[in-house]
Amino acid sequence: MCGAFVCFDLTDEDSFSAVNFWLQDLNANAPKNIVKILCGLKLDLVQPGLLSERRNSDVLVKRGVSSEQATMFAQRHKMFYMEVSAKTGTNVEQAFYKMAQEVHLQWMRNSQQSAASSVKASTDSRSGYTGEQTTHVM
């Protein structure tokens, strides 16, 4: 099991447009059941009050991508969505925790499916069941 963060800059619409390219590349080269989290970066630049020690040089920047737009994109592509700030640390730990949690859940689901398949195969082989249906006419 594995996971990937697909990231874009919340202040730059072009970086969000590039997410399609990176997602296609990821889907072409990664396992199909990979856990994907879409991360909007630089939250500190677009969310007022996030920097408790905001300096005069720290100005708010116009958001290039709305939360709704990114959330809808993530839902369409079966991804989780989070907005983070490396500068302030906002949601960084939560993003990694979410990734670890979802990778673990995916691993558990796959383990249970494998175990169920093994039990069924073992039971079928002991009973002589081959998966073929036969009809006996008398």
C-alpha positions in Angstrom: 0.0 0.0 0.0 1.2 3.5 -0.7 0.0 7.1 -1.0 0.8 10.3 -2.8 0.2 13.9 -2.2 -0.7 15.9 -5.3 0.0 19.5 -4.5 -0.8 22.9 -5.9 -0.4 26.6 -4.9 -3.7 28.1 -3.6 -2.6 31.4 -5.0 -1.8 30.2 -8.5 -4.6 28.9 -10.8 -2.0 27.6 -13.3 -0.5 25.3 -10.7 -4.0 23.9 -10.1 -4.4 23.3 -13.8 -1.2 21.3 -13.8 -2.8 18.9 -11.2 -4.5 17.1 -14.1 -1.1 16.3 -15.7 0.4 15.0 -12.4 -2.7 13.0 -11.7 -2.6 11.3 -15.1 1.1 10.6 -14.6 0.3 9.1 -11.1 -2.6 7.0 -12.4 -0.4 5.7 -15.3 2.5 4.7 -13.1 1.3 4.0 -9.6 -0.8 1.1 -8.2 -4.5 1.5 -8.9 -5.4 1.5 -5.3 -3.0 4.2 -4.2 -4.3 6.7 -1.7 -4.3 10.2 -3.1 -4.5 13.5 -1.2 -4.9 16.8 -3.0 -3.1 19.5 -1.1 -3.6 23.2 -1.5 -0.4 24.9 -0.3 0.4 28.3 1.1 -2.8 28.6 3.1 -1.1 31.2 5.2 -1.2 33.6 2.3 -4.9 33.4 1.6 -6.5 32.9 5.0 -6.8 36.1 7.2 -5.6 35.7 10.8 -3.7 32.5 10.2 -0.3 34.1 11.0 -0.5 35.1 14.7 2.7 37.1 14.2 1.9 38.6 10.9 4.5 41.2 9.8 3.7 44.2 7.7 5.5 42.5 4.8 3.2 39.5 5.1 0.2 40.5 3.0 -2.8 38.4 2.0 -2.8 37.3 -1.6 -5.9 36.7 -3.6 -6.9 33.1 -3.7 -6.4 31.6 -7.2 -8.4 28.4 -6.5 -11.5 28.3 -4.3 -11.9 25.6 -1.6 -15.1 24.5 -3.4 -13.4 24.2 -6.8 -10.6 22.0 -5.3 -13.0 20.0 -3.2 -15.2 19.2 -6.2 -12.1 18.2 -8.2 -10.9 15.9 -5.4 -14.3 14.3 -5.1 -14.5 13.6 -8.9 -11.1 12.0 -8.8 -11.7 10.0 -5.6 -9.2 11.9 -3.6 -9.1 13.6 -0.2 -8.5 17.3 -0.1 -6.7 19.4 2.5 -5.3 23.0 2.6 -2.0 23.4 4.4 0.6 25.9 5.3 4.3 24.9 5.6 5.1 28.3 7.0 2.7 28.1 9.9 2.4 24.3 10.1 -1.3 24.5 9.7 -2.8 21.1 8.8 0.7 19.7 7.9 0.6 17.1 10.6 -3.0 16.3 9.9 -2.3 15.7 6.2 0.4 13.2 7.0 -1.8 11.6 9.7 -4.7 11.3 7.2 -2.3 9.7 4.6 -1.1 7.2 7.2 -4.6 6.4 8.4 -6.0 5.9 4.8 -3.0 3.8 3.7 -3.5 1.6 6.8 -7.3 1.3 6.2 -6.5 0.3 2.5 -4.0 -2.3 3.7 -6.6 -3.7 6.2 -9.3 -3.9 3.5 -6.9 -5.7 1.1 -5.7 -8.1 3.9 -9.3 -9.0 4.7 -10.2 -9.5 1.0 -7.1 -11.7 0.6 -7.9 -13.7 3.7 -11.5 -14.2 2.6 -10.3 -15.3 -0.9 -7.9 -17.7 0.7 -10.5 -19.2 3.0 -12.9 -19.6 0.0 -10.3 -21.2 -2.2 -9.2 -23.6 0.6 -12.9 -24.6 1.3 -13.6 -25.1 -2.4 -10.5 -27.3 -2.9 -11.4 -29.5 0.1 -15.0 -29.9 -1.0 -14.0 -30.7 -4.6 -15.8 -27.6 -5.9 -14.1 -26.4 -9.1 -16.2 -23.3 -9.8 -17.9 -25.1 -12.7 -21.5 -25.7 -12.7 -22.6 -29.1 -13.9 -26.1 -30.3 -14.7 -27.0 -33.9 -14.2 -29.9 -35.3 -16.2 -31.6 -38.4 -15.0 
